[in-house]
Amino acid sequence: MFLTSSDSRFVHFDDCPPDHFEQRLMEVGRNGAFLIRTCRTLENALTLLVLHNGGVSKYRFLVTADYVFYVECKNGVENVRHPSLVSLIDSLRSENNGIICPLTEAVLPMLTGEQIDESGLNSDSDLDDNTRTLVSSIMKKRFENLDLHLFSAETKKRLLRYIENGVLVDYSTAMSGDNQLLYLHELLDECTRGLQKEYQNFLRTISMIKQLHLVKTEKEISDENLSFSTMLQSMKNAQFLVEETEKLALDSLLSIGNTMHSSNSFPTISSSLRPHSDELHQFEVTECGRKATLSVDRNTRRLCITRTSPNQRPLEFTLAEIKLPLNKSRDSAFLKFNFLNKDKCEIEFKDKSDRNAFCCLVEKLISHADLDQLSIFVGTWNMNNCNKGGVGVSFIFKGTSFCFINCHLAARSENLQRRKQNIRDILNKLQLKGCNDFSLVNRFHYLFFFGDLNFRVHDITPMDSLELIKNGFCSNGGMNTLLTHDQLSSIKHSHLATFNEQTITFQPTYRYQCNSRDVYEWKKIKKSEVRVNIPSWCDRVLYCHHPSLHLENTSYGCTNDIVLGDHSPVFSSFNIAVQQLVDASSDEQKVIVDIVITEVEASFKDLTANVSKQFTLYVYSTFHNEIVSYAPAVLNSSGKSSVLVWRPPNKTLMVNFLIF
């Protein structure tokens, strides 16, 4: 493979033991360290090795005939092409690039003179044997004149290795007009690892001193070792960091002195609540006839009632001790806490608005736990005791609700109507906690519906379908034509109108010959009959989401690596947004909304004498904590009309919500 001089600097020629390159990465020991070697199985390909959390992940770089580089991907994932290896490497240094972690520092090869010739490194500068010998002898003579008695044996070995190998590549680079001396950079990185660790400890010390003086630091210092270039860039700001910390400490100490002179005593700080925190919410309340401050800390998930009287100690407890639902009166600012240990606490807020804000905040903090405290609900729907049905999982994360439904619908091309009914039954009858009264489509911010949906390609012969598959995706036929015969595409607008599906760019996933992905076995021979299974996209991923939230389907494809069955598994990945939980104690963001219901109309397919004339009205919203139900009401109907209309007795029904 021909590589330019700038690209060749990164490539190790694969003439080493199998684990040699992994060992070199392990010696570096930092996440994102990478190494590129020639591929052992393909001629025009390279292998990328990336170190992450003590393990090495491998990826393949493919090179086209016109010298374009790209990462080998699964079917359905778009290949981003680059004009050079250096360009491809730079693109993988950013977040969310499709590999296990961003690339940071390259582990470069130490090439012999013969390998340098083969790699093309000297093609621009005519680095002949005499030049290489002369450069090597000059550098070795300089090395012998160095005073190295204070340096370790390991440092001496690194210097000698650089002189014998890397300096030739750097010389060739310099003579070609490039100022990126990569081997010198690697030498500096190796020789300063102790300094890098010490500098990282220095940054942690600065951060700790700031916290000591109640200054919130911008971000935590990573446990990963700094690279040489990152440390060098950061050290430019070291003097500023020290001067800034001294100023902050001075201000903090003067503030404590001013407080002592004004109150003649030390300020009282609750150990469980952090002052000056954006996560601290406070309410003025009355408790046992005395004024007090009720504080809620979202970080520690603790509540504190601080009395104004200096002789009374604060009352502190955790959110986990509170029993839900909170006992609140509809029309007053009064609130009663019930604890799990059967204790009680009664308080009164300044007004009903403050009380509602506090209740919503507490209920959100208890219900919307962090990821490691999620409550996950699992539900199932079974179809006539056979191996068809659906299973669902739902949870709430950061105030955003998710539901994932995996299903296996009725098989065979002629059972389209049964599959439609399966979808209706699963979405309306699958049992998840708190979701039994409404369709699952209207209950979650994000809903994913996937599995072996069993929708088939129809109205076409098997041989015609195979010919279209052979032509691939093209504008004048091929699989684009075959997709027009897909059953699911024809019913989406009527039975799955709220769902979306990414454009299909992969071959039909069913029915393959087992242990192969080259042959479609469209005949299924049974004792009683021979069934024809036209190649179809049976395995699908559908999704829907609340329109106010962002969702991006970044990939949709199938893998040909799993060949045990007659289906090819599909995959799909998404970038999504979660709701931003707004500060519930801010008066500026409280809005009282009145929803007025003037009429409810219900339609029935078949209205007979046996149909109940008495119904209960339920009102539900994602911004209200409970389903609001109203006493049964008689719905009047005239004759055999299938439309029933109910009007509230007082002409309007008002439902009041407090929105944040």
N, C-alpha and C positions, 0 to 999 in steps of 0.2 A: 504494500500500500504506500503510495506517495503522500508525504505530508510536508507542508511548508515548515520553515525553520521555527516560526513562532508556535506552531501546533506541536511539532515534534518534541519540544522541550518537556511536554507533559507526559509523553508516552513511554511506558516501560515495555521493553521487548521481552516476550514471555519465554525465556529460556532458563527460568529458575524453578526450584522445587514448588509443589502445589501450594503450600501454605506460606511461602516467603513473603508475598505481598501483604497478606493479612497480618503477619507478624510486624511488618514495618508500620502499618497503620496503628497496631496496638501500642507500639513504642511511643507514638505521638500522644495517644491517650486523650484527645480532645474531640468532642462531637463536631461533625462536619468536616474533619480531615478526610481528604480523598486522594485516590490514586487511580491512574488510568493505564491499562495494559492492553496489549493486542489480544484479540479474542481467540480462544483455543478451538472454536468450532466453525466460525465463519471467517472467510478470507478478508472481506472488506467490512470489518466491524471492529469495534473497540469495546472493552469492558470497563465500566466505572465501578469502583469499590468505595463505599462511604462508611465511615465509622460513626456509630451512634449508640450511646449507652452500653458500651462494651461489646457490641456486635457489629458485624460487617455486612452491609446490604449491597447487592450487585445489580447493575443495570447495563443494558447493551446500547451502545451508540452505533447506528448504521450510517454508512457513507454511500451516497449515490454516485453514478458514473460521472456526473458533472460536479463532483466534489461539494456536495451539500450534506450537512450533518443533522441528525435528529435522533431522539430517544425512541427506542422500540416500545410501542404501546399495545394494549389490548385492542380488539376490534371495538369500534365505536368511540374511541378517544382520538381526538384530532392530533396529528403530528405537527409540531411547530418546527420549521426547518431553519437552519442557520448556515451562513456562508463559510464559517470556519469553526474549528474546534474551540478556539478561544471564545468566540461569540456564544457558543452553546454552554460552555462552562460559566460564563458571566450570567447567563439567564437563570442558571440553577443556583446562584448565590442568594436569590430572593426567597421570601416566604411563599408557601402554598404553590410550589413549583411541580408537584407530582411525585417527588422523591421523599425519602424518609425525613430529611432535614436539609436546610440550606447548606451549600458547600462553603467552607471557610478557607482552609489552607491546603495547598497541594503538596503531596509528597512526591518529589521529583526524582527521576532516575539518575544514577551516577553511571554515565556511559563511558565505554572504552573508546579509543580513537577509531577503531574499526566500526563500532556501532554508530558513532557520530557521522561517519561517511555514509552508512546505510540509511540513516534517518533523514539525510538531507540538510542537516544543521549548517553545513559549511557551503551550501550551494550559492549563497549570496556573496560570500567573502573570500572564496578560493583558499580555504584553510588547508594547505598542503602538509605533508609529513614534516618537512623542515621547519615550517612555522610552528607546528604543534610541539616539536622537540625543543625549539628555542624558547617558546613560552613556558613550557614545563620546567626547563632547566633554570630559567631566571627566577621563577616563583619558588623552586626548591632551594635555591641558593639564599634567597631572602628569608626563607623559613629557618634555615640553619643558623642565620645570624640573629634570630630573635632570642630575647631573654625569656625563657619559658619556665624558670624554676618555681615561679609562684602559681603556675597553672596546673590543673589536674591532668592525669593521664588521659581521661576521656576527652578533654578539650583539645589536647595535642593531637589525639587520633582524628577528631573532627576536622581540625585544620589541615592535617596531612591528606585526609580523604578529599577535601575540597581542592587542594593543590593538584592532586594526582588526576582528578576527574572533572569536577565541576567548573574549575577555572577555565578550562578549554572551551566549554560551552558558553560561559559568560564572555570570554574574549571574542568568540565568533559573533555573539549577540551585539557586543559593543561595536565591532567592526562593520556590522550591517546597519548601524544607525539607530538601533533600539537601545533605550536606556533602562530596560527592565532586566536587571541581573538577578534572575530567579534563584540561582544556586547560592549566591551571596546572601540573598534574603533567607533561604533555608538555613544556612550556616548561622546567621544571627539569631534565628528563631530557636535553633537547637541550643545555642550557647547561653541564651538569656532566660531559659525556663525557670530557673530559681528566682531571678529578678521579677519575672511575670507573676509568680505566686506571691512574692513579698509586696508587689505593688497592689495586687488584689486585696491583700490584708490591710494595706494602707487605706484603700477605698472603703472597706468595711468599717474601719475605725472611724473615718470621717462621718460615715452614715450613723454610727452608734452615738457619736458625740452630738450630732444634730438632734437625734431622738431624745437624748438626755435633756436637751434644752427645749423640748416640746416643739421641734420643727419637723414637720412631716417631709420625709425624703421622697424624691420623685419616683424612684423605683428601687427594688431590692437588687443587691449585687449578686450576680449569678455565681453558682458554685463551679461552673466550667472554667477551665484555665483560659486566660487571655492569649491571643496570638501576639506575635511580636509587633505586627503593624498596628493592631488595635491598641496595644499598650502604649506604643509610641505616640499615637494620636491623642490618647487620653492624658498622657503625661504633660502635654502642652498646656493643659488646664489645671495642673496640680497646684501651682502657686495661687491661682484664683480660688480653688476649692479651700485651701487653708485660710486665705484672707477672708473669704465669705463666712467660714465656720467661726473664726474669731469674732467677727462683727455680730453674728447671730447669738453667740454665747454671751457677749457683752450686753446686748439688748435684753436677753433673758434674765441675766443676773440683776440688771438695773430694775427690771419689772418686778422681780421678787422683793427688792429693797423698797420700792415705792409702795407695794402692797402692805409690807410690814409696818411702815411708818403711818399709813392711813388707818389701819385697823388695830395696831399694837398687838397683833397676834399672827401666827402663821396661817395662811389660807388652808381651808379644809378641802381636800380632794378625795373623792370616793375612789377606792382602789379598783372598783369594778367598772367604772365609767371613765372614758378618756375625754378630758375637756378639749375644747377647740376642734372637735371632730365633726366633719360634715355628716357623719352617720348618727349623730345624737339629736333626738327630737324631744322637746320639752313642752309640757302643758301646765297651765296654772289651774289647780284644783282645790277643792275643800274636802278634807278627810277627817272624820270624827269632829266636825265643827270647827276645825282649825285649817288655816291656809297652808298649802304645801305645793311642791313642784313635783310633777310626775315626769320622769325621764325614761326614754326608750333608746337603748343602744343597739343599732342594727348589727354591729360587728360582733359584740359579745352575746347578743340575744338575751339581754337582761333588762329588767325594769327596776326603777328605784323611786321611792316616794320620800322626798326630803322635806321634813317639817321646818317651819320658820323658827320654832322655838329651839334655842341652842342646847337645851337639856334633853331633847328627844333624839334618839339615834335614827338614822335613815332605815326604811324598810326596803329590803332588796329581795328579789326572787327572779327566777328564770322564766322564759316564755314557755318552756316545756312543762312547768308546774300549773299553767292555767288550763282550765277545763273549758272547751268550746261546746256550744256557742256562747258568746258573751250575753249576760242577762241585762238587756237594755230596754228602757221604756221608749215607746214610739214617739212621744211628744215632750220628753223632758231631757235635761242634761245629766240625769242621774245614771250611774252605772254600778252594777254589782259584779265583783269577781267571784267565781267559784273555782277553788283549787282542787287538784286531784286528791289531796290529803283531807278534803272536806272542810278546810278552813274557808273563811269568807272575808272579803274586803269591800267596803262601800265607799264610793267617792262621787263627788259632783263637780262637773266641769263648768267653765264660765258660761257656755251655751251649748246647744244641741249640735252645732256645727263642729265644735272642738271634740265633742264626744264621738261623733261619727268618724271624724278623721282618725282619732286614736283607735277605734274599733277596727277600721279598715286596715290600718297599719299593722296592728297586732295579728289580725287574722291572716294577712298576707305573709307576714314573717313566719307564722306557724305553718301555713299551708304551702308556701312557695319556698321550700328548703333548698339548700345548695345541692349540687349534683350527687354528692356522697350521702345525702339524706333523703333522696327521692322516694316517694311512695309510688310503686309501680303496680298497676291493676291489670290483670290478665282475664280475658273473656273468651268464650268459645261458642261457636254455632255449628251443630252437627246436622248432616243431611241424611236422614233415614238410615242411620247406623251403618253407612258405608264409608269408604275412605275419602269422602268429599266433605267440604265444609270450610270454616274459617276460624282463625285464632287472632285475637287482637291484644295489643299492649298499649297502655296509655300512661302518660305521666305529665307533670308540670315542672318546667325548669325556668327559673328567672321570670316567673309570671306568664310564661308562654306554654300553651298546652299542645301536646303531641299525641298522635295516635298512629300506630302501625298495624295494618291488617294483612296477614298472609293467608291466602285462600287457595283452594283446589276446587274448581267448578266442574260441572257435569261434562263428560267427555262426548266425543263423536260429533261430526259435522252437523248432523240432522237435529241435534238437541240445542239449537240456538235459543228457543223459547225457555227451556229449562235453565240455561245459563243466565238469561235475563232475570228470571225469578230468583235464582241463587243470589244475584247481586242485591236485589231488593230485600231479600230475607236477611242477608248478612248485615247490611247497612242499617236495618231497622230492628233486628232481633238479637244481634250479638250483644251479650250481657257484659257491660263494663260498669264499675261502681259509679253511681250517680248519673248514668247515661241511659237509663232504661225508658224514659218517656219521650225521647227525641231521636231523630235520625242522627247517626254519627257524623254525617256530612256537616251538620250545623253546630257541632259541639266543640270543635277544636280549631286552634289557629293553623295547625299543619296536620293533614291527613294523607297517609301514604297507603295505597291499595295495590298489592302486588302478589305474584305467585303464578301457578299454572292455571291461567284463566281459561285455557282450552278453546279459545276462539280460533276458528280454522279459516283457511283459504278455500273458497268454494267457487262453483260455476266455472271450473277450468279443469282440464285433464291433467293427470300426473306428468305426462311427457311434456306438455306445453309448459308446465310450471318449472320442470327441471331445465328446460331450454332457457327460460327467462332468468333463472338463478345463475346459469352459466354465463349469461351476458352481463351480470353484475348490475350496479346502479348506473344508469345512463339516462339521458334526456329522452331518447326515442325508444324506450322499451325497457327490457330487463326487469329488475326487481321493483322498480317504480311502478311498472304495469301490474306486477303481481300483487303489490300492496292495494291496488284498487279492488281486489277480490277479498280483502281481509274483512271478516265478519265484525270484529270489534270496531274498526273504523266506520262501518256503516251504521252502528247503533249508538255511537258516542253522544251524538247530539240529543238523543231522546232518553237514554238510560244512564248516561254518565256525563251529563252536560256540565257539571261543576268540576269535572276532573280534566287534567291536562296530561299529555304524554309527549316526551321529546321525540323529534323526528327519528325514525328508524333508519339506521345506516348499516345494519348487520344482516346476515343471512337468516332464513327461517331456522328456528331453534329445535324443530321437531319435524319428522321422526328420523333420527340418524341410526345407522347401524352401530350397535354397541362396540366400544373400543375403537371407534373410527370417527373421524369428522370429515371424511372425503366422500362418503356414500350415504345417500338418503334411502332408507329401507321402507318404501311407501306401501309395500304389500305386507299385510299381517295375516298369516295363514293360521286359521283355527280349525278345530275338528268339524265344526258346523258350517263354517263360511270362510271366505277370503275377504278381509276388510281392506279398503283403500284409504290410506292416510296421506293426503297431499301435503307436501312440506309446508309448514305453517309457523307463524309467530305465536305460539301458545303461551310463552312465558313473557310477562309484561310487567312494567312498573308505571303506575298512574299516581297522580298526586293532585291535591288542591290545597289552597291556603287562603287565609284572610287577606283581602286586597290591600290592607294598610301595611302589611309586612312584606319584606323582600325575600324572594326565593329565586335561585338561579340553578338550573339543572346543568351541571358542568360536564357530565359524561353519561352515556347510555349505550351499552354494548353487551356483547356476550363473550365468554371465554371458551376457547377450544382446548384448554389444557385438561379439563375434566371430561373423560370419555367413557366412564363406566356405564352410564345409562343412555337412553335414546333421546334425551333432552340436552341441549347446551345451556348451562346456567347463564342468566343475564345479571348485569350489575348496573347500578346507577348511583351517581354521587351528586350532592347538592351543597350549595352555599346558602345559608339561611340567616335571617336576623331574628333576634328575640326582642320582646317588648322592653322598653326602658321604664323601670319602676320609678315613678315620680314621687318626690318628697310629699308625703301625705299631710305634713304639718304646715305646709305653706298655704296661707290664706289666698294668695293670688291664683292658685291653681285649683281651687275648689269651685265646682259648678253644680248648682242644683238644676236637675232636668225633670220636667214633668212630662210623662208619656200619657197622652189622653187616648183612651180606647172608646170610640163612639159606636162601633158595630163590629160584630164577629160573624163571619159567614162560613158555614161548613157545607161541603158537597159530599153526597153519598152516591155510590153507584146504584145501590138497590135499597130503596126505602120501603120497608114492609111494616106491618102492624107490630111485629116483634121487636123493632128497633127502639131502643130506649129514647125517651124524650128528655131525659135529664142528663146534663153533662157538667163537668167541672172545668173551669178555665184556669190554665196554668200560664204564667208569664215568666220567661227565663231570659237572662242576658249575661254575657261574659263579664260585665262590669258590676254585676250584683252577686252577692255571695250565696244566695239561696234561691230556690225556685219559689215564686210567689203564687199561691193558689187561692182561689175564691170559692165560696160556697156554691154547691150545685145550683144551676139555673135551668129552668125549663126553656127549651128552644122551640118556638112556635113554627109549625109548618102548615101549609095549606094544601088540602087534598093529597095527591100522590106526588107532590113536588119533591125532587131530590135535593133541593137547596134549603137549608135551615138557617135562619137568621136570628141572632140574639142581640138585643139592645139592653144595656144596663138600665135598671129600674129608675135611676136618677138621671137618665139621658147620657151621662158620661161616666167613665170609670178612670180615675186618675191614679197612676202608679208613680211614686216619687223615688228617684235615685240620686245618690250623691256620687258624682264622678270625679276621679283624680286624673 
